[in-house]
Amino acid sequence: QIRHFFPGLPVIILSAQGTIPEAVTATQQGVFEFLTKPVDKKRLFVAIKSALQHSGARQQERTEIWRSHIISRSTAIEDLLSQVRQICSLEVSVLITGESGTGKELFARAIHQAGSYQNGPFVPINCGALPEQLLESELFGHVKGAFTGAIKDHQGLFLAAEGGTLFLDEIADMPVSLQVKLLRALQERQIRPIGSNQHFPVNVRIVSATNRNIEQAMKEGLFREDLFYRLNVVNLHLPRLTERAEDIPLLALHFLTKADAGAKRVTSFSPAALDLMVKAAWPGNVRQLENVVQQTAAFSTSPVISEELVRRALAVDDGYFPSLDQARQQFEHDYLLKLLRITNGSVSDAARLAQRNRTDFYKLLKRHNIQPGSFKQEQ
């Protein structure tokens, strides 16, 4: 049971009646050390020290694996990675916010791979991509005959993710009626498939994500406040690509390596091409950057991708237009930055110009992950 609920925790058993078959069975079940009472204190100390070293080595190995998947040298991303290290071993729900294409699923996988649930499966689902009844069935499962078309029992993703992480992408798009059932499952740590009278216990880590303003959705009655607080124990807000412009050359070269697939036909970008990418708007964020790199790699006749190719790809990609909600968030973000620049980072002065009280203004800054102190340093 300990191995089930805490898969990364070394287990040492002390038994007064230990036999060789019992020791073998315990080892097969993943027990780190099996000691017979009365136990020698020195031997117990060595066993505990060895278990701690083993656990630390495994944690370091997991850290190196998940960290290698996130390409960045920016302060904003490093701060987020520091938060991931702090929370990965805690059994808390995490809500990842940020615009479309900023890498929310990548961070969700990092939390899974670095944490105590990393031995279990990572199971993602897009809550906005399915009709309500189908989404309910996918999450909680159903029994045969529960509804038209239910020709056999279906397990559901909560049970499929047992011992691992369930990633609820675009959680703000979940119908309100289904949010009630999700909240109950999180509170009671058990689920009931559609058409069944039986409840099943579940042990999963919940990581959710949205590109919408979920606080506005709550005000409009589109998202339950109690569910929000259940999911938003820890919030990670991912910056848009233009807020981490120093990462663009690194990401571009990383995507180029993937796009070239080892053929070594296209190897780099011209300085002018990289400069153009660093200065571009990128409304589609990292996802759009990867698309542009794939396009330029496909059409380049030279080992070095030119500025003209990048310019053409960006012109074609102008069809990538932000949603109204994204445009509002962008305006609000830029407006806050301008206020802080004008007031030399003074929150009181900025709030007064915006005709908001300090508390509300601080909430806006937190929502957009803006640190007013950095503007004082700029001056």
C-alpha positions in Angstrom: 0.0 0.0 0.0 2.9 2.4 0.7 4.4 1.7 -2.7 1.0 2.3 -4.3 0.4 5.7 -2.7 4.1 6.9 -2.5 5.8 5.1 -5.4 9.1 7.1 -5.0 9.5 6.4 -1.3 12.0 3.7 -0.2 10.5 1.2 2.2 12.4 -0.6 5.0 10.6 -3.4 6.8 11.5 -4.5 10.4 10.0 -7.9 11.3 10.2 -9.9 14.5 9.4 -13.1 12.6 11.2 -12.7 9.3 11.8 -15.7 7.1 13.7 -16.1 3.9 10.5 -16.5 1.8 9.0 -13.4 3.4 12.1 -11.4 2.7 12.1 -12.6 -1.0 8.4 -11.7 -1.3 9.0 -8.3 0.2 11.9 -7.6 -2.2 9.8 -8.7 -5.2 7.2 -6.1 -4.1 9.7 -3.3 -4.1 10.8 -3.2 -0.5 14.3 -1.6 -0.3 15.5 -3.5 2.8 14.1 -6.3 5.0 15.6 -6.5 8.5 14.8 -8.9 11.3 14.3 -7.8 14.9 16.2 -7.3 17.1 18.0 -5.1 14.6 21.6 -4.0 14.9 21.6 -0.2 15.1 24.6 0.2 12.9 23.0 -2.0 10.2 19.8 0.0 10.5 21.7 3.3 10.1 23.5 1.9 7.0 20.1 0.8 5.5 18.5 4.2 6.1 21.5 6.1 4.7 21.6 3.8 1.6 17.8 4.3 1.1 18.2 8.1 1.3 21.1 8.1 -1.2 19.1 5.9 -3.5 16.1 8.1 -3.3 18.2 11.3 -3.9 19.9 9.7 -6.9 16.5 8.8 -8.4 15.2 12.3 -7.8 18.3 13.8 -9.4 17.8 11.5 -12.4 14.2 12.4 -12.7 15.1 16.1 -12.5 17.6 15.8 -15.3 15.2 14.0 -17.5 12.2 16.5 -17.2 14.5 19.6 -17.2 16.1 18.5 -20.5 12.7 18.8 -22.3 12.3 22.5 -21.5 14.5 24.7 -23.7 15.1 28.0 -22.0 17.6 30.4 -20.4 15.2 33.1 -19.5 14.6 34.2 -15.9 10.8 33.8 -16.3 11.0 30.1 -17.2 13.8 29.4 -14.6 11.5 30.9 -11.9 8.7 28.6 -13.1 11.1 25.6 -13.0 12.1 26.5 -9.5 8.4 26.3 -8.5 8.0 23.0 -10.3 10.9 21.6 -8.1 9.2 22.9 -5.0 5.8 21.4 -5.7 6.6 18.2 -7.7 6.8 16.0 -4.6 3.7 17.5 -3.0 0.2 16.0 -3.5 -1.4 19.3 -4.6 -3.5 20.2 -7.6 -1.8 22.5 -10.1 -3.5 24.9 -12.5 -1.4 26.1 -15.4 -2.5 29.2 -17.2 -1.2 31.0 -20.2 -2.0 31.7 -23.9 -2.4 29.0 -26.4 1.0 27.6 -27.6 3.0 28.6 -24.5 3.8 25.0 -23.5 1.2 24.2 -20.8 1.2 20.4 -21.5 5.0 20.4 -21.5 5.0 21.8 -18.0 2.3 19.4 -17.0 4.5 16.5 -18.1 7.4 18.0 -16.2 5.4 18.1 -13.0 4.5 14.5 -13.6 8.0 13.3 -14.5 9.6 15.1 -11.5 7.1 14.1 -8.9 6.1 11.1 -6.7 3.5 10.0 -9.3 6.1 9.7 -12.1 6.0 5.8 -12.1 2.3 6.0 -13.1 0.8 7.0 -16.5 0.4 10.6 -17.7 -3.1 10.8 -19.2 -4.2 14.0 -21.0 -7.6 15.0 -22.2 -8.9 18.2 -23.8 -12.0 19.2 -22.0 -13.2 21.5 -24.8 -12.9 19.1 -27.6 -15.7 16.7 -26.7 -19.5 17.0 -26.3 -20.6 16.8 -22.6 -21.9 13.2 -22.6 -18.8 11.9 -24.3 -16.5 13.9 -22.1 -18.3 12.5 -19.0 -17.9 9.0 -20.3 -14.2 9.6 -21.2 -13.4 10.8 -17.7 -15.5 8.6 -15.5 -16.3 5.6 -17.7 -19.6 3.8 -18.3 -21.1 0.4 -18.0 -22.7 -1.5 -20.9 -26.2 -0.2 -21.7 -25.7 3.1 -19.9 -26.8 5.0 -23.0 -27.3 4.4 -26.7 -24.1 3.2 -28.2 -22.6 1.9 -24.9 -22.1 -1.6 -26.2 -19.5 -2.6 -23.6 -18.0 -1.3 -20.3 -15.6 1.6 -20.6 -13.0 2.2 -17.9 -12.6 6.0 -18.2 -9.5 8.1 -17.8 -9.6 8.6 -14.0 -9.1 4.9 -13.6 -6.6 4.7 -16.5 -4.5 7.4 -14.8 -4.5 5.4 -11.5 -1.2 6.1 -9.6 -0.2 8.8 -12.1 -1.3 12.2 -13.4 -4.6 13.2 -15.1 -4.1 16.3 -17.2 -7.3 18.3 -17.7 -6.4 20.6 -20.6 -8.8 23.5 -21.4 -10.6 23.0 -18.1 -12.4 26.3 -18.4 -14.3 24.8 -21.4 -15.9 22.0 -19.3 -19.7 22.3 -19.1 -20.9 23.6 -15.7 -23.1 20.5 -15.1 -20.0 18.2 -15.5 -17.9 20.5 -13.2 -20.2 19.3 -10.3 -19.3 15.7 -10.9 -15.6 16.5 -11.2 -15.7 18.4 -8.0 -17.3 15.5 -6.1 -14.7 13.1 -7.5 -11.9 15.3 -6.3 -13.4 15.8 -2.9 -14.3 12.2 -2.3 -11.3 10.7 -4.2 -13.6 8.2 -5.9 -15.6 8.0 -9.1 -18.8 6.4 -10.3 -19.1 5.3 -14.0 -22.2 6.3 -15.9 -25.0 3.8 -15.3 -23.2 2.1 -12.4 -24.1 2.0 -8.7 -20.6 1.2 -7.7 -17.9 3.7 -6.6 -14.2 3.2 -7.4 -11.4 4.8 -5.3 -8.9 6.8 -7.4 -5.4 7.9 -6.6 -4.3 10.4 -9.2 -2.6 13.8 -9.3 -4.7 16.5 -11.0 -3.0 19.0 -13.3 -5.3 21.3 -15.3 -4.7 24.1 -17.8 -6.5 26.8 -19.6 -5.8 29.7 -22.0 -8.9 31.5 -20.9 -9.4 34.1 -18.1 -10.9 31.7 -15.7 -11.7 34.4 -13.1 -13.8 36.2 -15.7 -15.5 32.9 -16.4 -16.4 32.5 -12.7 -17.9 36.0 -12.7 -20.1 35.1 -15.8 -21.2 31.9 -14.1 -19.4 29.6 -16.6 -17.0 28.1 -14.0 -17.7 27.0 -10.5 -15.8 28.9 -7.8 -15.5 25.9 -5.5 -14.0 23.8 -8.3 -11.5 26.7 -9.1 -10.2 26.7 -5.6 -9.9 22.9 -5.6 -7.9 23.0 -8.8 -5.9 26.2 -8.2 -3.9 25.1 -5.1 -0.8 26.1 -7.0 -0.9 28.3 -10.1 1.8 28.4 -12.8 1.3 31.2 -15.3 3.4 30.7 -18.5 4.7 33.8 -20.2 4.0 34.5 -23.9 7.0 33.9 -26.2 7.7 37.6 -26.7 8.2 37.9 -22.9 11.0 35.4 -23.1 12.6 36.6 -26.4 16.0 35.5 -25.4 14.8 31.9 -25.8 13.7 32.3 -29.4 17.2 31.5 -30.9 17.5 28.4 -28.7 14.0 27.2 -29.5 14.4 27.9 -33.2 17.6 25.8 -33.4 16.0 23.0 -31.3 13.0 22.9 -33.7 15.3 23.0 -36.7 17.1 19.9 -35.4 13.7 18.1 -35.0 12.5 19.3 -38.4 15.7 18.2 -40.2 15.4 14.7 -38.6 19.1 14.0 -38.8 19.4 14.7 -42.5 21.8 17.6 -41.8 20.5 19.3 -44.9 19.6 22.5 -43.1 21.8 23.4 -40.1 21.3 27.0 -39.0 19.7 30.4 -39.5 21.4 33.5 -40.8 21.9 36.3 -38.1 19.3 38.4 -39.9 16.8 35.6 -39.8 17.3 35.1 -36.1 17.0 38.8 -35.5 13.7 38.9 -37.4 12.4 36.0 -35.3 13.4 37.7 -32.1 11.5 40.8 -33.1 8.4 39.1 -34.4 5.0 39.3 -32.6 4.3 35.5 -32.3 0.6 35.6 -31.4 0.7 31.8 -31.6 3.7 31.6 -29.2 6.1 28.6 -29.2 3.7 26.5 -31.3 3.7 29.1 -34.0 7.5 29.4 -33.9 7.8 25.6 -34.4 5.5 25.9 -37.4 7.5 28.7 -39.0 10.8 26.7 -38.4 9.2 23.6 -40.1 8.1 25.7 -43.1 11.5 27.4 -43.6 13.4 24.1 -43.2 11.2 22.5 -45.8 11.7 25.2 -48.4 15.3 26.2 -47.8 17.7 25.3 -50.6 20.7 26.3 -48.5 22.1 24.9 -45.2 21.5 28.3 -43.7 17.9 29.6 -43.6 17.7 33.1 -44.9 15.8 36.2 -43.5 13.6 36.2 -46.6 12.4 32.7 -46.0 11.5 33.6 -42.4 9.8 36.7 -43.6 7.6 34.8 -46.1 6.7 32.2 -43.4 5.7 34.9 -41.0 3.6 36.5 -43.7 1.8 33.3 -44.5 1.3 32.7 -40.8 -0.4 36.0 -40.4 -3.6 33.9 -40.7 -2.9 32.9 -37.1 -5.1 35.4 -35.4 -5.6 35.7 -31.6 -9.0 35.1 -30.1 -11.0 38.1 -28.6 -10.0 36.9 -25.1 -6.3 36.6 -26.1 -6.5 40.1 -27.6 -8.0 41.5 -24.4 -5.4 39.8 -22.3 -2.6 41.2 -24.6 -4.0 44.7 -24.3 -4.4 44.5 -20.5 -0.8 43.2 -20.2 0.7 45.9 -22.4 -1.4 48.6 -20.6 0.0 47.5 -17.2 3.6 47.5 -18.5 3.1 51.0 -19.9 1.7 52.2 -16.5 4.6 50.8 -14.6 7.1 52.3 -17.0 5.5 55.7 -16.7 5.4 55.6 -12.9 8.9 54.1 -12.5 7.4 50.9 -10.9 5.2 52.7 -8.3 2.2 50.6 -7.8 0.3 53.3 -5.9 0.8 55.8 -8.8 0.0 53.2 -11.4 -3.2 52.1 -9.6 -4.2 55.8 -9.4 -3.8 56.4 -13.1 -5.7 53.2 -13.8 -8.4 54.3 -11.4 -8.2 51.1 -9.5 -7.4 50.5 -5.8 -4.0 49.0 -4.9 -5.4 45.6 -4.0 -7.1 45.1 -7.4 -4.1 46.5 -9.2 -1.8 43.9 -7.4 -4.2 41.2 -8.5 -3.9 42.3 -12.1 -0.1 42.3 -11.9 -0.1 38.8 -10.3 -2.5 37.5 -13.1 0.0 38.7 -15.7 3.1 37.6 -13.8 4.5 41.2 -13.8 7.0 42.2 -11.1 6.8 46.0 -10.5 10.2 46.0 -8.8 12.0 45.3 -12.2 10.8 48.7 -13.5 12.5 50.5 -10.6 15.7 48.7 -11.5 15.4 49.7 -15.1 15.4 53.4 -14.1 
